[in-house]
């Protein structure tokens, strides 16, 4: 699977269902983050990763305490809304 193919197949529900088939139970599953570079360009998830590079922005954010706090706040809101681009899941093997 390559970028952005995985974005088409997985969301929190499908990830839980897929892992459930192999005996895993979700402990927590949430979504966070989004690409500011893609958002600024009005780009969809079907665009190759190299056209949506956020690396320079990530470096700036990690160097600034205020920007890290803002990032944490945005990620918290995205997690509550289930609206982020990144799925973060913790699963346990049943049985």
RAKAZI-V847967 format. One line per field, one symbol per residue. ss: DSSP state (a for helix, b for strand, c for the rest). phi: phi as a letter, one per 20 degrees, with the letter a starting at -180 (. if undefined). burial: b if it has 9 or more other ideal C-beta (glycine too) atoms within 8 Angstrom, else e. Layout:
ss: ???
phi: ???
burial: ???
This chain:
ss: ccccaaaaaccaaaaaaaaacccbbbbbbbbbcccaaaaaacccccccaaaaccaaaaaaaaacaaaaaaaaaaaaaaaaaccccbbbbbbbbcc
phi: .cfegffeddcgfffffffffdnedfebbbdbmaefffffemeefeeggfecfdgffgffffedffffffffffffffffemdfededccccffn
burial: eeebebbeeeebebbbebbbeeebbbeebbbbbbbebbbeeebeeebeeebbebeebeebbeeeeebbeebeeebeebbeebebeebbbebeeee
